[in-house]
Amino acid sequence: MIYKVFYQETKERNPKREQTHVLYIEADSAVDARQVVEENTPYNIELVYELDGNHLEYEKENADFQLTEF
């Protein structure tokens, strides 16, 4: 499954919506996706969202869609 992870680049500052970034990751579950990102980055994860069906197709049409591998 593919997950869309919303995150802040640092845990040092308070989260601001304007500074939220996104990455896409393939994992078996949302828990696994969160764990992989937490283990490999200093990011402050806000939300992990599963993409499927029409949502996934829409994201793939976006020029910024690229799976992140750790």
Secondary structure, 3 states (H helix, E strand, C coil): CEEEEEEECCCCCCCCHHHCEEEEEECCCHHHHHHHHHHHCCCEEEEEEEECHHHHHHHHHCCCCCECCC
